[in-house]
Amino acid sequence: MNTAPEKLSAWIAREGRKKAWFADRIGATSAMVSRWLRCGVIPAARYREAIEKTTGGAVAASDWTRG
């Protein structure tokens, strides 16, 4: 099963967008999105919720939980 970072990266690519565009949509910075995608950093709850809303549920807030 794909991890949350894999799902988010795939969604951004499918939409033909860049990380900076996505970051702007959810009120984050491009650097934050990069850390979420590559460094295993879990976004704060408000960003997880914004990610879920922006991706239409393709990347759920619960996808970021460890375990």
C-alpha positions in Angstrom: 0.0 0.0 0.0 1.2 3.5 -0.8 2.3 5.8 2.1 0.8 9.2 2.6 3.9 10.9 1.0 3.7 8.6 -2.0 0.0 9.3 -2.4 0.5 13.1 -2.1 3.4 13.1 -4.5 1.4 11.1 -7.0 -1.6 13.4 -6.6 0.5 16.5 -7.2 2.0 14.9 -10.3 -1.3 13.8 -11.7 -2.7 17.3 -11.3 0.3 18.6 -13.2 1.2 20.9 -10.4 4.3 21.8 -8.4 4.9 21.6 -4.7 4.9 25.4 -4.4 1.4 25.5 -5.9 0.1 22.8 -3.5 1.8 24.5 -0.6 0.1 27.8 -1.4 -3.3 26.1 -1.6 -3.0 24.6 1.9 -1.2 27.6 3.6 2.2 25.9 3.9 5.6 26.5 2.4 7.2 24.5 -0.4 9.9 23.5 2.1 7.3 22.1 4.5 5.8 20.0 1.7 9.3 18.8 0.7 9.9 17.6 4.3 6.6 15.8 4.3 7.3 14.1 1.0 11.0 13.2 1.6 11.9 13.3 5.2 9.2 11.4 7.0 7.9 14.5 8.8 4.2 14.2 9.6 2.3 17.4 9.0 0.4 19.1 11.8 -3.3 18.3 12.1 -4.4 21.5 10.3 -2.2 20.6 7.3 -3.4 17.0 7.2 -7.0 18.2 7.1 -6.1 20.8 4.4 -4.4 18.1 2.4 -7.4 15.8 2.6 -9.7 18.6 1.5 -7.5 19.8 -1.3 -6.9 16.3 -2.7 -10.6 15.5 -2.4 -9.8 12.6 0.0 -7.2 11.0 -2.2 -4.8 11.6 0.7 -6.7 11.3 3.9 -5.7 12.9 7.2 -5.6 9.4 8.7 -3.1 8.3 6.1 -0.3 10.1 7.9 -0.6 8.2 11.2 2.3 5.8 12.0 1.8 2.2 12.7 
